[in-house]
Amino acid sequence: AIIGLSAIFTPIVSSSASAKENLETYNWTREDVSNLTINAQNTAPEIKKDELVEMTSESYIWDSWPLQEKNGHPAVVNGFKIIFALSVPNDVLPGKRHDTAEIHYFFSKDGKSWESGGPVFKDGDALGSRQWAGSSIVHKDGKLQIFYTATGDKNETQLSYDQRVATATADITTTNTSVTFENWSDHEIILEPDGEYYQTNEQTGPEESSYAFRDPYFFQDPKTGEEYLLFEANSAGKLEDRSYNDEYIGSVKFRQNHENPESSKAFNGSIGIAKASNQGLSKFNILPPLLEANYVNDELERPSVIVKGNNYYLFAKTHSEKFATGLHAPEGLYGFTSDSLFGGYQPLNESGLVIANPTDNPYQAYSWMVMPNGTVTSFVNYVNVDGKDIYEIGEQSPDYQMEHFGGMLAPSLKLSLTRNESKIVHEKKQGVFK
Ligand code: FRU
């Protein structure tokens, strides 16, 4: 009988990682977003900029990420914690920072006082005319690998918006007081939009507000050991070629009483994923998106995933004005959960909303990043805006922008996650990633 058992069991267990990867893309629906409530569990405490400290007095920083172990936990290298951040000198107009962004790094032994290491890359090495967000890991042999967005073309004379995922590796060298990166590899483009799952720049029409193929996030699935990059993208195709699907909107019952304006078709944000096919993490196979927000949202930025117990928690950040016409939702962190990486997602808290900026300080923080233990970091964006729409003010009011922009790390938050619910538990200090 004992011999017979294994003979019975072997053929039945057929779930391989690749079978699971074929599962359906999850649709974040207009119905989900309509379930949204703003409450004490998801509203961040007000940020008081005057009480905060800058890591550097010369530059602004925004999207930030720590050096991570492959399991997602912040790494410590010879006693040093290391943070990467998009940066520009602080005489650049905050609204213009994306045009000249560079990746800088900071290191610290106590996690409180940070030393600036300056630009991560040597002059001229990085791809793109500027570099946008990414993630950084340390390999077992101690090597740094950074994944980043190469935006625009290296020697362009006019700003362009092509986005591709790039990578490079280096040795991490430390002394008692310093961290440097040496022996850089060549920089390589490893992912570009394919036009079939992910929209290319050419497929993006003038009536669409944005195009994205950026913000690579490394993830090793603890259940399978497989390695992936998640990224921000848009559903493929030209506006006129993308078809409508009832499932983008919600249930039959919801659709009966819901108006879905034609203009919401241009909103096609997605969370993409690609699977590593070599150990050096330079070759990836592009897979169908984990999530699409067609008719719902246009920009699902800096996606990432953590695993708690049996559950995957998938996160992305977005702005109020990136929600399609007819939907009302705050600038914030949104999340979804499933017991498998591919498919079966449900929005957290019914709608997806996890962290909202407070209503009277609606742009105070952005670019939240959830660490495996539930600590969430972000940066200070625009504070004390007196009900003004900061994106409308845009470039017209330089002084206003300068005065109200933070450009520094925000106090971290602690998030608790239980099944399909989340809750902001308390505030932590700036620079706490663990
Ligand atoms: C989020 C973001 C990212 C992008 C970067 C560009 O704050 O829009 O998606 O990589 O900023 O500055």
Boltz pocket constraint, residues with backbone or C-beta under 6 A from the ligand:
constraints:
  - pocket:
      binder: B
      contacts: [[A, 62], [A, 63], [A, 86], [A, 97], [A, 98], [A, 101], [A, 131], [A, 132], [A, 133], [A, 134], [A, 149], [A, 214], [A, 215], [A, 232], [A, 301], [A, 302], [A, 366], [A, 367]]
      max_distance: 6.0
